[in-house]
Amino acid sequence: MRKSKIERIDNVVQQFMRINGIETPYNQYRLIEAWPIVMGPNIQRYTGDIFIKNQTLHVQITSPAVKQNLLMEHRALARKLNEHVGAQVIEDIHFY
């Protein structure tokens, strides 16, 4: 019997996603889904629409005070979200 090359399933899935062009959209979806987990319920309460365009996360914040606080931490928040997903998905966050 011939032995075949054994690969980890997560590597096979990642290669499949990359070859078929779905790795980036999947990571973007995971990052948007991570927003309430990373930010917590207090921030989620003031969060409206969320979308990613050109490696920038756009987040609608309904409270001016919360928006101001988040603006001061936007780089650290982007880093936290990327770390949660395990990939470099966004470079910046824009609050509107």
N, C-alpha and C positions, 0 to 999 in steps of 0.2 A: 504494500500500500504506500502511496506517495503522500508525503507530508506537505501540507499547504502552509503558506505564510499566514500566521495568526496576527490579527490586529484588534486593538481595543475598539469596542462598539462606538464609543464617543468620538474617536478619530475617524471612523468610517462615516458616521453621520455628519461630522463637520466637513469632511471632504465632499460628501454628496451635496450638502447645502452650498458650499463654495462653488462647485462645478455648475450647479443649476441656478446660481445667482439669487439664492434666497437667504444667504447668511446675514447680509446687511439688514434687509427688512425684518427678519426675525429678531435680530439684536435690537433694532429700533422698537419693535413691539415690546420686547422684554424690558427695555429701559422705561417706556411709558408706563407699563404695568408696575414697575418698581417705585414710581413716584410716591404713591401713598405709603408704601412700606418704609422707604427711606425718610420721608418727611414727617410721617406720623399723622394722627387724626386732627390735630390742631391746625396744621397747614392745609390739609386736605379739605377741611371745612370751607376754606376761602379759595379753593382751586376750581377753575372752570375748565375751558378747553385746553387740551395739551396736544401738540404735534411737533414733529421734527422736520426741518427743512434746511438743507445745506449744512448738515452737522451742527445745527443750532436747535436746542429745545426751546419751543415757544410755549409759555405757560400763562394762562389768564388768571390773574389774582384779583379778587373782588374787594379786597381791603387795601387802601392806600398805605396804611401803617405796616401791614405784613409785607406788601410789595417792597417798601423801602428797606426793611430789614433783610429781605431775601436778595435785593440788589447788591447789598454790601458783601454778601457771601457767595455770589453766583459762581465764581471759579471753584471754590471748595465744594460747592454742591454738585457741579458738573463732574468733578473728580470722584466724589462719593457715589454718584449714580453709575459712572463708568465702572468703578470697582465692584459695585453690586452685580452688574451684568457680566463682568469679566472680559470686557472688550472696550476698545476706544470707539464709542458710538457718537458722542457729541464733543464739541470743543468749547461750547459756550451755552449760556441760558439767557433768553430774552423774556422778560416779564412785561405783560401788557394788561 
